[in-house]
Amino acid sequence: GQQLNQSPQSMFIQEGEDVSMNCTSSSIFNTWLWYKQEPGEGPVLLIALYKAGELTSNGRLTAQFGITRKDSFLNISASIPSDVGIYFCAGPGYGGSNYKLTFGKGTLLTVNP
Amino acid sequence: SQTIHQWPATLVQPVGSPLSLECTVEGTSNPNLYWYRQAAGRGLQLLFYSVGIGQISSEVPQNLSASRPQDRQFILSSKKLLLSDSGFYLCAWGRQGDEQYFGPGTRLTVT
């Protein structure tokens, strides 16, 4: 089945630093989604990308849909303590059901104040 | 706007007891509905999804079942809980091949 490889698995950074994480797939995706999950809560959709090469921002967050359609990147600028959480990439299933998403295993972000 | 509710928020149940978790969505009609489980750690495991009333697709054979008695209601059940059923259960709604929106989750501890 499809797999999304998300890296890094975890990051420990100082407040104010910039963060970069990425997600790669062995197959082409037509949509890339980025979620954030805070402790004890459900994931929240941050950014949705629909076109190869698309660059979309949401406040201090910027995500890009890779040109090859097999990868996506999420950057967080000037991190703050409330950025702590797990960040997931996801995309719709390919070659099978259109109703399911494939999720990466997440990047755990810790921000030291 | 759409809202998704889950209850209870937390649950502690003994091994062998039954389970019923409920999810309801407001502000949309005929949504696709999903149940995920997240074990300690991080990965999201899809358990069931439904594209309409009475239509349930199971992803992982296990001790759980799902039902969709109404358009915006999704229920996760078990007749006899196992220790391995402990985890964080998430309900989500979405559209075909597109974004999904998650509920607040239910933390289940089986003792």
Interface residues (C-beta under 8 A of the other chain):
Chain A: N30 T31 L33 Y35 G40 E41 G42 P43 V44 L45 A48 I86 F88 A90 P92 G93 S97 N98 Y99 K100 L101 F103 K105 G106 L108
Chain B: N32 R42 G43 L44 L46 Y49 V51 S57 L90 A92 G94 Q96 G97 D98 E99 Q100 Y101 F102 G103 P104 G105 R107
